[in-house]
Amino acid sequence: DHGRVFRMKGTRLVLPLYHPAAALRSTSVLQELEKDFAKLKVVVEKADELLVVEGKVAEEESEEKKQETLL
């Protein structure tokens, strides 16, 4: 699920990231973490758009769609 944005319980966005300490051991993880933080900035900027579904706030969605991949 790393790097994918999920909507949880209608009004929360979750972006799984590597733990920063992992970047100390591997330069490839460091590069991924840097990309993740760039993506996190975009998610924060577009949070309102990502939480709106079909003109309704996500909190009004059915129970089956509480967890959904957005990006």
N, C-alpha and C positions, 0 to 999 in steps of 0.2 A: 504493500500500500504506500510505500515511500514515494513522496513527490506528487501524490494525487490529493485533491481537495475533496473533503467530504462534508456534507451538511448533516449535523447531528441534532436530533430532537428539534428540528425545525428552525431554530434561531442561532445555531452555533456552527462555525466553520472550523474544520480540523485539517491541518496539513502535517502529516507525519514527517519528522526530520531525523537525521542521524544525531546522536548525542555529540556535542562539540568535542568531547575528549577523544572520540574516534578519529577525528581529523588530525590529532597529534601523532597518530601511528601510521597514517596512510595519506599520501598526497592525493590519491584518487578520491578518497572520502572527503578531503578538504575541498576539492573542486566541486564535488556534488553538493556539499554544504553551502558553498558560495552561491551555486545556482539556486538552491532551495531558498536562501535568504532573499535573492532577487525575486523569486516567484512569490515569496511571502509578502513582499512589498506590493506586488500587483494584486494579490488576494485582498489585502487590507484596503487598498484603494477602491476595489470593485466589490467590496463586501455587500453593500446595499443591493447591487444588481444581482449578485449571486444568491441572495436570500429571497428574491422575489421570483415567484413562479407563476406564469400565466396571469400576471396582473394582481396576484394575491401574495401576501406575505407567507413565507414558507410554513409558518407556525399553523396555518389553516389546512395543511396537507393531511392526507389520510395516514394512518399509522404505518402502512407498508412502506411509505416513501420517506420515513423519518431519516434514514441514512441513505444518502445518494452521492455518487461521485459527480463532481461538478467540473473539474479541470483535469 
